[in-house]
Amino acid sequence: MREPKDGAGQPAKGTLTTDSYLEAVSQTKATVTASMVSEFREDIERLART
């Protein structure tokens, strides 16, 4: 899908671009701590069927 362009060939005002999404994602932070990941992996190892 092509993004809408204005008369100068630039993304139309208010148009979300790949850069818009990358900027938004770069401002997020992890919601799972390293400790939580470690505990989850331990549970998987302990509870997984073999």
C-alpha positions in Angstrom: 0.0 0.0 0.0 1.4 3.4 -0.9 1.2 6.3 1.5 -0.6 9.4 0.3 1.6 12.2 -1.0 1.1 15.9 -1.0 1.9 18.1 -4.0 5.6 18.1 -3.2 5.9 14.4 -3.1 6.1 14.3 0.8 3.8 12.2 3.0 0.4 14.0 3.3 0.0 15.8 6.6 -1.5 13.5 9.2 -0.4 10.4 7.3 1.2 7.6 9.4 4.4 6.5 7.9 6.9 3.8 8.7 8.9 6.4 10.5 5.9 7.3 12.6 5.5 3.8 13.7 9.2 3.3 14.4 9.2 6.5 16.5 6.3 5.3 18.5 7.8 1.8 19.1 11.1 3.3 20.1 9.4 5.1 23.0 7.9 1.9 24.5 9.4 0.0 27.3 9.4 -3.6 28.2 6.4 -4.8 30.3 8.2 -8.1 31.3 11.3 -8.0 33.5 14.3 -10.2 33.0 13.4 -11.9 36.2 9.9 -12.7 35.0 11.4 -14.2 31.8 13.8 -16.3 33.8 10.9 -17.6 36.0 8.8 -18.4 33.0 11.7 -20.4 31.3 12.2 -22.3 34.6 8.5 -23.1 34.7 8.6 -24.4 31.1 11.6 -26.6 31.8 10.0 -27.9 35.0 6.5 -28.5 33.6 7.2 -29.4 29.9 6.3 -32.9 28.8 9.3 -35.0 27.7 
